[in-house]
Amino acid sequence: MDGKDIDAAEFKNIAAVNRVERTNNDFILYTRDDNASLQELVRLADKHKFRIHDIHTRTPNLDDVFLTLTGREIRE
């Protein structure tokens, strides 16, 4: 993020964001509406003058849902 130190709480203020995780200089946003969140993320970047370097979106699969609900991974 170009040396900008932004608090994870700023991302939690995005309406559709459920959870925020920080890993080194990256953030992972869990959201109910990726389109709305992306729009708000761009506004937030403009407001705080940071550059978005990379964005990935991913829809949860059944393994993700199982892990979230049980706290365990599926064993085959």
C-alpha positions as CSV (number, residue, x, y, z in Angstrom):
1,M,0.0,0.0,0.0
2,D,2.8,2.4,-0.9
3,G,4.0,2.9,2.7
4,K,0.5,4.0,4.0
5,D,-0.4,2.6,7.3
6,I,-4.1,2.1,7.4
7,D,-6.1,0.6,10.3
8,A,-8.1,-2.5,9.5
9,A,-11.1,-0.7,11.2
10,E,-11.3,1.5,8.1
11,F,-12.2,-1.5,6.0
12,K,-14.8,-2.7,8.6
13,N,-16.7,0.6,7.9
14,I,-17.4,-0.7,4.4
15,A,-21.1,-1.7,4.6
16,A,-20.9,-5.1,3.0
17,V,-17.7,-6.2,4.8
18,N,-18.2,-8.9,7.4
19,R,-14.6,-9.5,8.5
20,V,-11.1,-8.1,7.9
21,E,-7.8,-10.0,8.3
22,R,-4.4,-8.4,7.9
23,T,-1.4,-10.4,6.7
24,N,1.9,-8.4,6.5
25,N,1.0,-5.4,4.3
26,D,-2.1,-7.1,2.8
27,F,-5.7,-7.2,3.9
28,I,-8.3,-9.9,3.3
29,L,-11.9,-8.6,3.2
30,Y,-14.8,-11.0,3.6
31,T,-17.9,-9.4,2.1
32,R,-21.5,-10.1,1.3
33,D,-21.4,-8.0,-1.9
34,D,-18.1,-7.9,-3.8
35,N,-19.3,-5.2,-6.3
36,A,-20.4,-2.8,-3.6
37,S,-17.3,-3.5,-1.5
38,L,-15.0,-2.8,-4.5
39,Q,-16.7,0.5,-5.1
40,E,-16.3,1.5,-1.5
41,L,-12.7,0.3,-1.4
42,V,-11.8,2.6,-4.3
43,R,-13.4,5.5,-2.5
44,L,-11.5,4.6,0.6
45,A,-8.2,4.4,-1.3
46,D,-8.9,7.9,-2.8
47,K,-9.8,9.3,0.6
48,H,-6.7,7.9,2.4
49,K,-4.4,8.3,-0.7
50,F,-3.2,4.8,-0.9
51,R,-2.8,2.7,-4.0
52,I,-4.5,-0.6,-4.5
53,H,-1.9,-2.9,-6.0
54,D,-3.8,-6.2,-6.4
55,I,-7.3,-7.4,-6.0
56,H,-8.6,-11.0,-6.0
57,T,-12.2,-12.1,-5.6
58,R,-13.2,-15.6,-4.7
59,T,-16.5,-17.2,-4.0
60,P,-16.4,-19.6,-1.0
61,N,-16.6,-23.3,-1.9
62,L,-18.0,-26.1,0.3
63,D,-14.7,-26.7,2.0
64,D,-14.6,-23.0,3.1
65,V,-18.2,-23.3,4.4
66,F,-17.4,-26.5,6.3
67,L,-14.3,-25.0,7.9
68,T,-16.2,-21.8,8.9
69,L,-19.0,-23.8,10.5
70,T,-17.0,-26.5,12.2
71,G,-13.5,-25.1,12.6
72,R,-12.2,-28.2,11.0
73,E,-11.0,-29.2,7.5
74,I,-12.7,-32.0,5.6
75,R,-10.7,-35.2,5.6
76,E,-11.0,-37.6,2.7
